């Protein structure tokens, strides 16, 4: 993801947190495919983190993604010159 963003560009990500495995309402079934605040802060330590927000919401995105969900949002800006 980091390589796909142009210098000075922004990355917007909404993903599932590990708690999502308890809800079983969609998303990845393997913990290594889920995001944590610590992991995102470490991965994007060299970027400006504009927003990093954990939250739970009820989503209705078809039969495969329906119900209470443990989500994490990230907006990060890639430094210029990189």
N, CA, C and O atoms as CSV, one atom per row, in Angstrom:
chain,resi,resn,atom,element,x,y,z
A,1,UNK,N,N,0.824,-1.194,0.000
A,1,UNK,CA,C,0.000,0.000,0.000
A,1,UNK,C,C,0.862,1.249,0.000
A,1,UNK,O,O,0.578,2.207,-0.718
A,2,UNK,N,N,1.908,1.237,0.800
A,2,UNK,CA,C,2.748,2.426,0.914
A,2,UNK,C,C,3.395,2.783,-0.424
A,2,UNK,O,O,3.521,3.961,-0.757
A,3,UNK,N,N,3.802,1.779,-1.186
A,3,UNK,CA,C,4.461,2.033,-2.465
A,3,UNK,C,C,3.493,2.569,-3.514
A,3,UNK,O,O,3.918,3.244,-4.452
A,4,UNK,N,N,2.218,2.285,-3.374
A,4,UNK,CA,C,1.232,2.708,-4.363
A,4,UNK,C,C,0.848,4.184,-4.230
A,4,UNK,O,O,0.249,4.747,-5.145
A,5,UNK,N,N,1.183,4.811,-3.109
A,5,UNK,CA,C,0.803,6.207,-2.862
A,5,UNK,C,C,1.924,7.120,-3.341
A,5,UNK,O,O,3.096,6.900,-3.040
A,6,UNK,N,N,1.541,8.155,-4.097
A,6,UNK,CA,C,2.518,9.122,-4.591
A,6,UNK,C,C,3.021,9.993,-3.443
A,6,UNK,O,O,2.367,10.115,-2.407
A,7,UNK,N,N,4.170,10.583,-3.640
A,7,UNK,CA,C,4.743,11.511,-2.684
A,7,UNK,C,C,3.736,12.616,-2.354
A,7,UNK,O,O,3.203,13.259,-3.259
A,8,UNK,N,N,3.478,12.836,-1.072
A,8,UNK,CA,C,2.509,13.841,-0.639
A,8,UNK,C,C,1.064,13.376,-0.682
A,8,UNK,O,O,0.164,14.109,-0.273
A,9,UNK,N,N,0.832,12.156,-1.177
A,9,UNK,CA,C,-0.526,11.630,-1.295
A,9,UNK,C,C,-1.052,11.079,0.018
A,9,UNK,O,O,-0.320,10.980,1.002
A,10,UNK,N,N,-2.313,10.726,0.023
A,10,UNK,CA,C,-2.972,10.193,1.218
A,10,UNK,C,C,-3.470,8.784,0.979
A,10,UNK,O,O,-3.880,8.413,-0.121
A,11,UNK,N,N,-3.417,8.015,2.050
A,11,UNK,CA,C,-3.954,6.661,2.058
A,11,UNK,C,C,-5.154,6.648,2.992
A,11,UNK,O,O,-5.063,7.109,4.129
A,12,UNK,N,N,-6.272,6.124,2.520
A,12,UNK,CA,C,-7.459,5.945,3.337
A,12,UNK,C,C,-7.719,4.455,3.460
A,12,UNK,O,O,-7.825,3.760,2.450
A,13,UNK,N,N,-7.823,3.960,4.674
A,13,UNK,CA,C,-8.007,2.536,4.913
A,13,UNK,C,C,-9.109,2.347,5.953
A,13,UNK,O,O,-9.122,3.028,6.979
A,14,UNK,N,N,-10.009,1.444,5.693
A,14,UNK,CA,C,-10.939,0.975,6.718
A,14,UNK,C,C,-10.812,-0.539,6.728
A,14,UNK,O,O,-11.039,-1.204,5.718
A,15,UNK,N,N,-10.446,-1.069,7.882
A,15,UNK,CA,C,-10.252,-2.507,7.995
A,15,UNK,C,C,-10.897,-3.046,9.258
A,15,UNK,O,O,-11.465,-2.308,10.062
A,16,UNK,N,N,-10.791,-4.343,9.401
A,16,UNK,CA,C,-11.314,-5.017,10.584
A,16,UNK,C,C,-10.205,-5.210,11.618
A,16,UNK,O,O,-9.043,-5.423,11.270
A,17,UNK,N,N,-10.578,-5.133,12.876
A,17,UNK,CA,C,-9.669,-5.410,13.988
A,17,UNK,C,C,-9.833,-6.865,14.429
A,17,UNK,O,O,-10.830,-7.498,14.079
A,18,UNK,N,N,-8.879,-7.409,15.189
A,18,UNK,CA,C,-8.980,-8.805,15.633
A,18,UNK,C,C,-10.276,-9.144,16.361
A,18,UNK,O,O,-10.738,-10.282,16.283
A,19,UNK,N,N,-10.868,-8.191,17.061
A,19,UNK,CA,C,-12.136,-8.454,17.752
A,19,UNK,C,C,-13.237,-8.895,16.779
A,19,UNK,O,O,-14.228,-9.499,17.187
A,20,UNK,N,N,-13.053,-8.589,15.503
A,20,UNK,CA,C,-14.028,-8.987,14.489
A,20,UNK,C,C,-14.222,-10.496,14.451
A,20,UNK,O,O,-15.304,-10.972,14.108
A,21,UNK,N,N,-13.201,-11.243,14.794
A,21,UNK,CA,C,-13.304,-12.712,14.795
A,21,UNK,C,C,-14.369,-13.201,15.771
A,21,UNK,O,O,-14.983,-14.245,15.553
A,22,UNK,N,N,-14.592,-12.442,16.856
A,22,UNK,CA,C,-15.643,-12.799,17.819
A,22,UNK,C,C,-17.032,-12.568,17.233
A,22,UNK,O,O,-17.956,-13.332,17.514
A,23,UNK,N,N,-17.187,-11.529,16.426
A,23,UNK,CA,C,-18.501,-11.180,15.879
A,23,UNK,C,C,-18.932,-12.105,14.748
A,23,UNK,O,O,-20.119,-12.395,14.598
A,24,UNK,N,N,-17.969,-12.571,13.950
A,24,UNK,CA,C,-18.269,-13.479,12.838
A,24,UNK,C,C,-19.333,-12.922,11.894
A,24,UNK,O,O,-20.230,-13.640,11.454
A,25,UNK,N,N,-19.215,-11.644,11.596
A,25,UNK,CA,C,-20.181,-10.979,10.718
A,25,UNK,C,C,-19.550,-10.568,9.400
A,25,UNK,O,O,-20.055,-9.673,8.723
A,26,UNK,N,N,-18.454,-11.212,9.030
A,26,UNK,CA,C,-17.780,-10.907,7.773
A,26,UNK,C,C,-16.336,-10.531,8.005
A,26,UNK,O,O,-15.866,-10.469,9.142
A,27,UNK,N,N,-15.642,-10.281,6.920
A,27,UNK,CA,C,-14.237,-9.907,6.998
A,27,UNK,C,C,-13.341,-11.125,7.004
A,27,UNK,O,O,-13.814,-12.260,6.943
A,28,UNK,N,N,-12.038,-10.882,7.078
A,28,UNK,CA,C,-11.072,-11.979,7.059
A,28,UNK,C,C,-11.252,-12.924,8.246
A,28,UNK,O,O,-11.663,-12.505,9.328
A,29,UNK,N,N,-10.944,-14.184,8.031
A,29,UNK,CA,C,-11.073,-15.169,9.109
A,29,UNK,C,C,-9.732,-15.475,9.768
A,29,UNK,O,O,-9.674,-16.252,10.721
A,30,UNK,N,N,-8.646,-14.867,9.265
A,30,UNK,CA,C,-7.306,-15.094,9.816
A,30,UNK,C,C,-6.821,-13.813,10.495
A,30,UNK,O,O,-6.883,-12.735,9.903
A,31,UNK,N,N,-6.344,-13.927,11.720
A,31,UNK,CA,C,-5.924,-12.761,12.495
A,31,UNK,C,C,-4.812,-11.987,11.792
A,31,UNK,O,O,-4.731,-10.768,11.948
A,32,UNK,N,N,-3.964,-12.647,11.034
A,32,UNK,CA,C,-2.881,-11.941,10.352
A,32,UNK,C,C,-3.374,-11.024,9.235
A,32,UNK,O,O,-2.600,-10.229,8.701
A,33,UNK,N,N,-4.647,-11.126,8.879
A,33,UNK,CA,C,-5.238,-10.250,7.867
A,33,UNK,C,C,-6.064,-9.126,8.484
A,33,UNK,O,O,-6.812,-8.448,7.780
A,34,UNK,N,N,-5.934,-8.927,9.785
A,34,UNK,CA,C,-6.665,-7.888,10.509
A,34,UNK,C,C,-5.688,-6.822,10.991
A,34,UNK,O,O,-4.483,-7.066,11.058
A,35,UNK,N,N,-6.201,-5.643,11.325
A,35,UNK,CA,C,-5.368,-4.506,11.690
A,35,UNK,C,C,-5.518,-4.142,13.160
A,35,UNK,O,O,-6.593,-4.293,13.741
A,36,UNK,N,N,-4.426,-3.659,13.756
A,36,UNK,CA,C,-4.466,-3.102,15.106
A,36,UNK,C,C,-3.885,-1.698,15.048
A,36,UNK,O,O,-3.160,-1.348,14.116
A,37,UNK,N,N,-4.212,-0.905,16.050
A,37,UNK,CA,C,-3.667,0.448,16.121
A,37,UNK,C,C,-2.139,0.409,16.211
A,37,UNK,O,O,-1.451,1.178,15.540
A,38,UNK,N,N,-1.622,-0.484,17.036
A,38,UNK,CA,C,-0.168,-0.599,17.203
A,38,UNK,C,C,0.498,-0.932,15.870
A,38,UNK,O,O,1.508,-0.325,15.514
A,39,UNK,N,N,-0.053,-1.881,15.141
A,39,UNK,CA,C,0.518,-2.284,13.858
A,39,UNK,C,C,0.493,-1.138,12.850
A,39,UNK,O,O,1.477,-0.915,12.144
A,40,UNK,N,N,-0.617,-0.412,12.777
A,40,UNK,CA,C,-0.702,0.687,11.824
A,40,UNK,C,C,0.215,1.842,12.219
A,40,UNK,O,O,0.834,2.456,11.351
A,41,UNK,N,N,0.314,2.147,13.508
A,41,UNK,CA,C,1.243,3.200,13.955
A,41,UNK,C,C,2.682,2.834,13.610
A,41,UNK,O,O,3.456,3.693,13.189
A,42,UNK,N,N,3.042,1.580,13.783
A,42,UNK,CA,C,4.403,1.124,13.466
A,42,UNK,C,C,4.644,1.163,11.959
A,42,UNK,O,O,5.674,1.662,11.506
A,43,UNK,N,N,3.707,0.643,11.194
A,43,UNK,CA,C,3.853,0.586,9.745
A,43,UNK,C,C,3.937,1.977,9.117
A,43,UNK,O,O,4.680,2.189,8.159
A,44,UNK,N,N,3.176,2.913,9.662
A,44,UNK,CA,C,3.129,4.261,9.091
A,44,UNK,C,C,3.838,5.290,9.981
A,44,UNK,O,O,3.484,6.469,9.976
A,45,UNK,N,N,4.829,4.841,10.736
A,45,UNK,CA,C,5.568,5.735,11.644
A,45,UNK,C,C,6.282,6.853,10.885
A,45,UNK,O,O,6.499,7.934,11.433
A,46,UNK,N,N,6.643,6.603,9.646
A,46,UNK,CA,C,7.341,7.612,8.860
A,46,UNK,C,C,6.383,8.474,8.032
A,46,UNK,O,O,6.833,9.265,7.202
A,47,UNK,N,N,5.097,8.335,8.240
A,47,UNK,CA,C,4.080,9.141,7.573
A,47,UNK,C,C,3.368,10.006,8.615
A,47,UNK,O,O,3.479,9.755,9.815
A,48,UNK,N,N,2.646,11.013,8.158
A,48,UNK,CA,C,1.794,11.802,9.048
A,48,UNK,C,C,0.466,11.067,9.201
A,48,UNK,O,O,-0.260,10.878,8.225
A,49,UNK,N,N,0.159,10.664,10.401
A,49,UNK,CA,C,-1.139,10.016,10.646
A,49,UNK,C,C,-2.149,11.119,10.934
A,49,UNK,O,O,-2.096,11.774,11.975
A,50,UNK,N,N,-3.060,11.308,10.003
A,50,UNK,CA,C,-4.081,12.341,10.100
A,50,UNK,C,C,-5.233,11.862,10.977
A,50,UNK,O,O,-5.797,12.640,11.746
A,51,UNK,N,N,-5.582,10.578,10.861
A,51,UNK,CA,C,-6.687,9.990,11.631
A,51,UNK,C,C,-6.385,8.517,11.854
A,51,UNK,O,O,-5.985,7.807,10.932
A,52,UNK,N,N,-6.579,8.072,13.073
A,52,UNK,CA,C,-6.504,6.649,13.399
A,52,UNK,C,C,-7.573,6.408,14.452
A,52,UNK,O,O,-7.459,6.875,15.585
A,53,UNK,N,N,-8.618,5.670,14.067
A,53,UNK,CA,C,-9.807,5.581,14.903
A,53,UNK,C,C,-10.350,4.151,14.926
A,53,UNK,O,O,-10.687,3.587,13.886
A,54,UNK,N,N,-10.427,3.576,16.127
A,54,UNK,CA,C,-11.068,2.270,16.318
A,54,UNK,C,C,-12.529,2.504,16.678
A,54,UNK,O,O,-12.844,3.404,17.456
A,55,UNK,N,N,-13.409,1.706,16.121
A,55,UNK,CA,C,-14.837,1.855,16.444
A,55,UNK,C,C,-15.598,0.586,16.084
A,55,UNK,O,O,-15.122,-0.255,15.321
A,56,UNK,N,N,-16.772,0.475,16.647
A,56,UNK,CA,C,-17.675,-0.628,16.318
A,56,UNK,C,C,-18.933,-0.045,15.693
A,56,UNK,O,O,-19.482,0.951,16.165
A,57,UNK,N,N,-19.366,-0.681,14.639
A,57,UNK,CA,C,-20.543,-0.227,13.906
A,57,UNK,C,C,-21.349,-1.437,13.449
A,57,UNK,O,O,-20.814,-2.540,13.329
A,58,UNK,N,N,-22.608,-1.228,13.201
A,58,UNK,CA,C,-23.438,-2.235,12.546
A,58,UNK,C,C,-23.405,-1.898,11.061
A,58,UNK,O,O,-23.827,-0.818,10.647
A,59,UNK,N,N,-22.901,-2.833,10.269
A,59,UNK,CA,C,-22.840,-2.598,8.830
A,59,UNK,C,C,-23.739,-3.593,8.103
A,59,UNK,O,O,-23.948,-4.716,8.561
A,60,UNK,N,N,-24.255,-3.164,6.983
A,60,UNK,CA,C,-25.111,-4.002,6.132
A,60,UNK,C,C,-24.597,-3.864,4.709
A,60,UNK,O,O,-25.019,-2.972,3.973
A,61,UNK,N,N,-23.688,-4.745,4.326
A,61,UNK,CA,C,-23.087,-4.709,2.997
A,61,UNK,C,C,-23.311,-6.051,2.302
A,61,UNK,O,O,-22.377,-6.641,1.757
A,62,UNK,N,N,-24.530,-6.515,2.326
A,62,UNK,CA,C,-24.856,-7.804,1.732
A,62,UNK,C,C,-24.753,-8.918,2.759
A,62,UNK,O,O,-24.416,-8.666,3.916
A,63,UNK,N,N,-25.035,-10.124,2.356
A,63,UNK,CA,C,-25.096,-11.250,3.292
A,63,UNK,C,C,-23.739,-11.621,3.876
A,63,UNK,O,O,-23.686,-12.207,4.958
A,64,UNK,N,N,-22.651,-11.302,3.202
A,64,UNK,CA,C,-21.321,-11.678,3.695
A,64,UNK,C,C,-20.748,-10.694,4.713
A,64,UNK,O,O,-19.799,-11.026,5.423
A,65,UNK,N,N,-21.306,-9.500,4.790
A,65,UNK,CA,C,-20.838,-8.475,5.719
A,65,UNK,C,C,-22.052,-7.796,6.345
A,65,UNK,O,O,-22.479,-6.733,5.894
A,66,UNK,N,N,-22.597,-8.409,7.374
A,66,UNK,CA,C,-23.801,-7.865,7.993
A,66,UNK,C,C,-23.744,-8.071,9.503
A,66,UNK,O,O,-23.503,-9.178,9.985
A,67,UNK,N,N,-23.971,-6.986,10.237
A,67,UNK,CA,C,-24.019,-7.058,11.699
A,67,UNK,C,C,-22.940,-6.223,12.364
A,67,UNK,O,O,-22.247,-5.444,11.710
A,68,UNK,N,N,-22.807,-6.394,13.665
A,68,UNK,CA,C,-21.831,-5.643,14.458
A,68,UNK,C,C,-20.418,-5.958,13.965
A,68,UNK,O,O,-20.066,-7.118,13.749
A,69,UNK,N,N,-19.619,-4.910,13.791
A,69,UNK,CA,C,-18.281,-5.069,13.237
A,69,UNK,C,C,-17.275,-4.231,14.017
A,69,UNK,O,O,-17.579,-3.114,14.436
A,70,UNK,N,N,-16.079,-4.774,14.207
A,70,UNK,CA,C,-14.975,-4.080,14.880
A,70,UNK,C,C,-14.067,-3.506,13.802
A,70,UNK,O,O,-13.347,-4.245,13.131
A,71,UNK,N,N,-14.103,-2.189,13.639
A,71,UNK,CA,C,-13.433,-1.531,12.525
A,71,UNK,C,C,-12.313,-0.606,12.996
A,71,UNK,O,O,-12.290,-0.157,14.142
A,72,UNK,N,N,-11.396,-0.338,12.087
A,72,UNK,CA,C,-10.355,0.647,12.335
A,72,UNK,C,C,-10.188,1.466,11.056
A,72,UNK,O,O,-10.135,0.921,9.954
A,73,UNK,N,N,-10.108,2.786,11.226
A,73,UNK,CA,C,-9.938,3.701,10.102
A,73,UNK,C,C,-8.575,4.363,10.199
A,73,UNK,O,O,-8.116,4.706,11.289
A,74,UNK,N,N,-7.937,4.540,9.061
A,74,UNK,CA,C,-6.653,5.224,8.991
A,74,UNK,C,C,-6.660,6.173,7.818
A,74,UNK,O,O,-7.036,5.802,6.707
A,75,UNK,N,N,-6.239,7.409,8.070
A,75,UNK,CA,C,-5.906,8.353,7.014
A,75,UNK,C,C,-4.482,8.792,7.296
A,75,UNK,O,O,-4.192,9.334,8.363
A,76,UNK,N,N,-3.592,8.558,6.341
A,76,UNK,CA,C,-2.184,8.886,6.518
A,76,UNK,C,C,-1.661,9.589,5.271
A,76,UNK,O,O,-2.045,9.263,4.147
A,77,UNK,N,N,-0.785,10.551,5.489
A,77,UNK,CA,C,-0.189,11.315,4.395
A,77,UNK,C,C,1.267,10.930,4.227
A,77,UNK,O,O,2.049,10.962,5.177
A,78,UNK,N,N,1.620,10.564,2.999
A,78,UNK,CA,C,2.998,10.188,2.691
A,78,UNK,C,C,3.842,11.474,2.590
A,78,UNK,O,O,3.431,12.439,1.946
A,79,UNK,N,N,5.005,11.479,3.221
A,79,UNK,CA,C,5.847,12.668,3.141
A,79,UNK,C,C,6.232,12.981,1.698
A,79,UNK,O,O,6.352,12.076,0.873
A,80,UNK,N,N,6.425,14.261,1.397
A,80,UNK,CA,C,6.871,14.639,0.068
A,80,UNK,C,C,8.325,14.234,-0.103
A,80,UNK,O,O,9.094,14.202,0.858
A,81,UNK,N,N,8.680,13.935,-1.306
A,81,UNK,CA,C,10.042,13.518,-1.603
A,81,UNK,C,C,10.298,12.041,-1.407
A,81,UNK,O,O,11.444,11.602,-1.499
A,82,UNK,N,N,9.259,11.259,-1.140
A,82,UNK,CA,C,9.447,9.805,-0.950
A,82,UNK,C,C,8.677,9.023,-1.977
A,82,UNK,O,O,8.716,7.793,-1.973
